[in-house]
Amino acid sequence: MPVRKFALSDAALERSPGQDAEVFAGNVVDQRHGAPITIGFGRWGPNQRLDETLAVDDVMVILEGRLSVTSDAGTVTAGPGEMVHMPKGAAVMIQAHEHGAVTAYVTHPHWQEAQE
């Protein structure tokens, strides 16, 4: 696999599976590329919320806007230049703030395969 760089424009954003919220994800590297991890970008509409029990370890890097992640351990809020790790098995509520958010993410293993 060659060394590559990616921009948000490289991601084909699609609505997050099984969700009605304005939450979109687009992988740029995943199982189709032979990688052991999934890398992609996300876009969150203003005040959108996603409730999920994580089937994978997930790291989100906030590029724009703000997100709050609530779990049994409490709530953390992150903004540009910050990241949030959500461990496999955690039940989380992820909430975008009033301006929405743009994120980059890395999951292990592949989130699409874990949902099948």
ABEGO torsion letter per residue (X at the ends): XBBBBBBAAABBBBBBBGBABBBBBBBABBAAAGBABBBBBBBBBBGBBBBBBBABBBBBBBABEBBBBBBAAEBBBBBBGBBBBBBBGBBBBBBBBAAEBBBBBBBOBBAAAAAX
